[in-house]
Amino acid sequence: MTRGNQRERDRERAQARTSGKGAKTKDDGLTPEQRRERDAKALQEKAAKKAGQAAAGGESSGGKGKDNKK
């Protein structure tokens, strides 16, 4: 059984998806150490924000949990 031009079309679509990436490329001009530092800082900020919400009494889980109705 033949697939016609489906393979070629899939390749074109895949190439369009990979060439259209903006800021989320691996080649961001940073060394691995700089990237680790940047990511660690972002995680610390995220954790601090979540801890601040928990201290304020807000629901920080976001929603897909079970209802605790009694």
ABEGO torsion letter per residue (X at the ends): XBAEAAAAAAAAAAAAAAAABBAABABAGBBAAAAAAAAAAAAAAAAAAAAAAAAAGBBAAGGABBBABX
